């Protein structure tokens, strides 16, 4: 289980960031838990902060920087 403050890697896109919260999404009538992640690679390169939310199963725990 990924916890708030953990670093996560998106398995499909390679996006990397820190978990800020949880959410949910209903897809075809089924309830899925999502993770809200503050992306690190965008913040460092552009000076802007970007957030992404996707289904929990698409994320895996990454090593802290």
Secondary structure, 3 states (H helix, E strand, C coil): CCCCCCEEEECCCCCEEEEEEEEEEEECCEEEEEEEEEEHHHHHHHCCCEEEEEEHHHEEEECCC
